[in-house]
Amino acid sequence: MVKEYKEKKITINLTKVCAKPMTKRTRAGIFLLKAKVRKETRAEEIMLSNQVNEAIWARGMYKCPRKITVKVVNDNGNARVYLPDEKVELKKEEKKKDKGLKAKAEEMAGKKEVSKDETETKEALKEDDKKKETPKIAPKKKETKKTTEKK
């Protein structure tokens, strides 16, 4: 029987990656890491944090680390892999409250009601803006050598 847990630290040995071709070592290291975590947690989906990915790729494509210590958090069949010193913030789903028909009707009525003072001030501002607008003047054409010679 598998013991259920929320969080666990694992040290994973990645020396088997050195048997792979040099250009595929780091990529193989990620696959090996996911395989070991999958075996340990029996999770369907495994997601690596950006910092774990950067730690594996830190030395480039050819030089994968020999071992890595990670923290695994198990969430409803999904495993998330973090570095041990990385802070874990799980997103909580918030339930959306559906408003009743009466509440929606009250909101609509509240939006439509605008005091007369507000409408008067808005109209006055619009009129002031129209008065301040200046007519647009067309830019002058640049004179070229051909136009000056013809004159």
URGI-V205549 format. One record per residue. RES is the residue in one small letter. SS is DSSP state (helix for helix, strand for strand, loop for the rest). Layout:
BEGIN
{{RES,SS} {RES,SS}}
END
This chain:
BEGIN
{{m,loop} {v,loop} {k,loop} {e,loop} {y,loop} {k,loop} {e,strand} {k,strand} {k,strand} {i,strand} {t,strand} {i,strand} {n,strand} {l,loop} {t,helix} {k,helix} {v,helix} {c,helix} {a,helix} {k,loop} {p,loop} {m,helix} {t,helix} {k,helix} {r,helix} {t,helix} {r,helix} {a,helix} {g,helix} {i,helix} {f,helix} {l,helix} {l,helix} {k,helix} {a,helix} {k,helix} {v,helix} {r,helix} {k,helix} {e,helix} {t,helix} {r,loop} {a,loop} {e,loop} {e,strand} {i,strand} {m,strand} {l,strand} {s,loop} {n,helix} {q,helix} {v,helix} {n,helix} {e,helix} {a,helix} {i,helix} {w,helix} {a,loop} {r,loop} {g,loop} {m,loop} {y,loop} {k,loop} {c,loop} {p,loop} {r,loop} {k,strand} {i,strand} {t,strand} {v,strand} {k,strand} {v,strand} {v,strand} {n,strand} {d,strand} {n,loop} {g,loop} {n,strand} {a,strand} {r,strand} {v,strand} {y,strand} {l,strand} {p,loop} {d,loop} {e,loop} {k,loop} {v,loop} {e,loop} {l,loop} {k,loop} {k,loop} {e,loop} {e,loop} {k,loop} {k,loop} {k,loop} {d,loop} {k,loop} {g,loop} {l,helix} {k,helix} {a,helix} {k,helix} {a,helix} {e,helix} {e,helix} {m,helix} {a,helix} {g,helix} {k,helix} {k,helix} {e,loop} {v,loop} {s,loop} {k,helix} {d,helix} {e,helix} {t,helix} {e,helix} {t,helix} {k,helix} {e,helix} {a,helix} {l,helix} {k,helix} {e,helix} {d,helix} {d,helix} {k,helix} {k,helix} {k,helix} {e,loop} {t,loop} {p,loop} {k,loop} {i,loop} {a,loop} {p,loop} {k,loop} {k,loop} {k,loop} {e,loop} {t,loop} {k,helix} {k,helix} {t,helix} {t,helix} {e,helix} {k,helix} {k,loop}}
END
